[in-house]
């Protein structure tokens, strides 16, 4: 058995594969120990401005349920991320982008609109 393992590890490819497998196991272990769960991610509370924007954007036809996150600097909004669970399409993304930018008084290129995970 020992001789077979020694022969196997004399091969450079076998050593590389063994190190890669060990690294993968270490990464998976770190993710299991330190990774966030969906329950932890969902527990982030919305601010009043985010709730207001989400409410406004939910009224757009086809958007479905909308959740927004607003980044602020010195108390003023500078960018936003919008998640929607309606059907994905260019027109709905454009409408959400324009509405969010107008509601926050920011440039449209500062708004990111993405479909929510289902």
Residue pairs with C-beta under 8 A, 6 or more apart in sequence:
8 14
9 15
9 18
46 54
46 67
46 68
47 70
49 70
49 77
50 67
50 68
50 69
50 70
53 68
53 70
53 80
53 82
53 100
53 103
53 104
54 66
54 67
54 68
56 99
56 103
57 63
57 66
57 68
57 82
57 84
57 96
57 99
57 100
57 103
58 64
58 65
58 66
60 66
60 92
60 95
60 96
60 99
62 86
62 87
62 89
62 91
62 92
62 95
63 84
63 86
63 92
63 95
63 96
64 84
64 85
64 86
64 87
65 84
65 85
65 86
65 116
66 82
66 83
66 84
66 85
66 96
67 82
67 83
67 84
67 116
68 80
68 81
68 82
68 83
68 100
69 80
69 81
70 77
70 79
70 80
70 104
71 77
71 78
71 79
71 80
72 78
77 104
77 105
77 106
78 106
78 110
79 106
79 110
79 111
79 112
80 100
80 104
80 106
80 110
80 111
80 112
81 111
81 112
81 114
82 96
82 97
82 100
82 111
82 112
82 113
82 114
83 114
83 115
83 116
84 92
84 96
84 113
84 114
84 115
84 116
85 115
85 116
85 118
86 92
88 115
93 113
96 111
96 113
97 108
97 111
97 113
98 108
100 111
100 113
101 107
101 108
101 110
101 111
104 111
